[in-house]
């Protein structure tokens, strides 16, 4: 009987399955739901044609459309998934960006009443998020987040519509602008008691009132990153989430210590506090979170040592403490973290030998570590990522290190690791990324070092003293995307093995002693080139064309070589380029390079053709180059006028035409380049007046260099509106008139101590430094004054940290302001060859400069000749004398005690101690006295004079002096007899 029942059940079950399959095969999705999907598609931008299958003519059943999942019985749409995975560096960015769906989200999706899962994440939707989505009452998962962020392209007026989604368990609104939804926290807490995953990253959230009662009892995953909460207690309510295991607070503005409200959240398995302003030591209570699997604290200001209590975090598999102020040494207790898979310790300034670090990290694998057995590190087999970059790690890489067979990423950059690279590197067959640049590595690297690296994609090795020595016919086993061998010795021949690398995106073989000609196949090597740096070699020959890269920031740097001939052709297309062809021997005209017959425009952002042999006029076709931000044509032989079409370069930030033979006036059209930060037109033959619009329209200028031209007239007062100006050079022109009194408006020339400013930092350009990217630093601030304005303002003394001031070779008039006497840091001054008048103000600085600093003017006073006159001039001169006298008196008081002591013990001391010395000393003085008297008598005897007297005229010849001489001789004999008797009494032999 039982057997019969079982057989019947089996038959019924099979029949049910067959019936179900038949129903599902014959049932299409409801027409209203299909139409809702088609209406949704109409409002989309689908550049990659991802929704090609959404075609009712070829695929009438919407259940078969990509991204759509239906109920097998009813054919109702249950799930709509049009998401993209988050972008990573292995994915071509341009293709990824094109794959994003754009446009607005149509409210018609609310007609999918049976929808349970809606995932539109990582797309580029924009506009108001339709509140009708709140009608999807069966929805359990709603994902609208964008990674990388779309920066608030989607927004909401409020979140009241969420009240209809009470079944939600997963909600992701990352990058949706919620700044208008001030009550977001109260709503979420009220509506979703069963919510277990909640993502609100980069939503521009505003902190609300604290929650008294938290109803989110099921919440396990919470992401509030990148919302810029300023107060830690804005998120203090999370401490009441007893089920929480995942907490992400990255990129907020938390200051102070690590938030104390986390103290009791010991059930956390994932804690990320990266990129905040936390500035304490790591608290002891954090080391008690034994369940933590991921702990990330990078890019803060944490300080102090790493406690040995870190050994309690035995569940850790991902640890990131990089870019902090942690110091000292890794504690031995880190050897207990046996589950670690990823370690990031860069930027911590660890002061420890690399062998010791590796010993510690391998501590759990062998008890022999107590005897410092390095072999134990080789047993740390699970390690796949090791990042120790930007520390003070020194010493050679230990041999057991090369036994990490599972290592995929090795990052040791910016340390002091020395010695050769072992040939055992070739045994790490799983390596995908190697970063060892900026160390002290040396020696030879051969093809055997890469023998098994079939998975290698990224190799960064520049900044070492390594020599690459491979077989001329070597074919690498890898296909790398990024290859950085800058400053390796690769030459003198061009590396032919590069021909096998068909997928190169980034290549740097700069400064590698190559003195060959580039083979023609190189320029067609890869269609993926983003960065080509061959600079600072001795490569010669001509370049037919530049590579055509697909990405938005390809860079070509061929500077500091021996290339010659005409400039290469630039590929047509909208690709963003940074081109540096400077310091070569290119010759000819610019016309064919700039004035392409292609009807479109170039999107080149950086163009440097400086220091070549180019000649002729600068073509007037800059309208094709409207994306330029940095333009350098300096150091050539260009003639003619500055073309007016340069005024169409509205994005231009830096213009450098220095050291050419350009003439004429500065074109008025340049006033349209309102983004200009630096202009260098020096050492040309430009004339006319300095335009007023430089100060009126180009108000962001930081550098203005017009020296060595033929500009005349007054310096316009309008230049004083350039409040951001840091460098002004107007020297060696024909300027005249008085110096503007408003020069004190140049407030950017005075900065607080310790400031450091970059004149222009062009993001994305990694070539050799130029003026636009050079940091100008003096002792304590950024102030390089090659030349300054024609005005020395009365208030210039407020620029107390100014160190260099050069106003020479102009026709500046007026006097030197008295306030300059307070510029105590001034170490260089040149006011020569102007028309300055009056007295040089008195100070220890101004009087300390050489006379040549004031030559060619009508100045007086120290260090020049004295001034004549009275009144105020004399008062100034007398004041200077009093200051000088005061300084001498100070020195007198200092030297007087020393002179007294020295004189007493050297002269008077012996006379007090010894009577014999006293007698001899006074005998010597008396003898000298008689000699002086005899000499005076001799001179006197030669004179005959008449003197009126009451008794008549007395004539004196030699009789009276002779009588005086006889009396002195008699007196001297008496003194000598007394001295002899005194010496005899003392027992001294005369």
Secondary structure by P-SEA (a helix, b strand, c coil): caaaaaaaaaaaaaaaaaaaaaaaaaccccaaaaaaaaaaaaaccccccccccccccccccccccccbbbccccccccbbbbccccccccccaaaaaaacccccccccccccccccbbbbccccccccccccccccccccbbbbcccccccccbbbcccccccccccccbbbbcccccccccaaaaaaacccccccbbbbccccccccccccccccccccbbbbcccccccccccccccccccccbbbbccccccccccccccccccccbbbbccccccccccccccccccccbbbbccccccccccccccccccccbbbbccccccccccccccccccccbbbbccccccccaaaaaaaaaccccccccccccccccccccccbbbbccccccccccccccccccccbbbbccccccccccccccccccccbbbbcccccccccccccccccccccbbbbcccbbbbbccccccccccccbbbbccccccccccccccccccccbbbbcccccccccccccccccccccbbbbccccccccccccccccccbbbbbbccccccccbbbbbccccccccccccccccccccccccccccccccccbbbbccccccccccccccccccccbbbbccccccccccccccccccccbbbbccccccccccccccccccccbbbbcccccccccccccccccccccbbbbccccccccccccccccccccccccccccccccccccccccccccccccbbbbcccccccccccccccbbbbcccccccccccccccccccccccccccccccccccccccccccccccccccccccccccccccccccccccccccccccccccccccccccccaaaaaaaaaaaaaaaaaaaaaaaaaaaaaaaaaaaacaaaaaacaaaaaaaaaaaaaaaaaaaaaaaaaaaaccccccccccbbbbcaaaaaaaaaaaaaaaaaaaaaaaaaaaaacccc
